[in-house]
Amino acid sequence: MTVWEKVLFTMSSGEIRTLTTTVKEEMDKEGKLAFDWRKAKRQKEEQNALQRQNERTAVEND
């Protein structure tokens, strides 16, 4: 368990909500809140395809 997970377990739901809102506002100000879900999905699919190819190659080489 990471430090941030331990901290979250000690926080009330109200504290977590406040923290989340604060982080969201800060990210929005910095222009970091926008997230390209389609791009992320494509990248994940490409990673999965590469991993499957690597696994097939490893099996073929055994």
Steps between C-alpha positions, in 0.01 A plus 500: 500500500637840405522800730222686320270197533566485875423872529174463309386226737539740793297776333125551525292504183464878540877545520548285192234699314673828596840367395363375169333833427819691585715280277246529216499879526881515502527270200234697315692825561820343367323357196573144608144390557415426138550133422475342159318174580503385138876544474553321831279212387691471170831498684376231739377288209838538328680398819276195537556400136877533543490295819297225329748498211793475742330212681437315172862552397623370835283187469616439143866532604470249787 
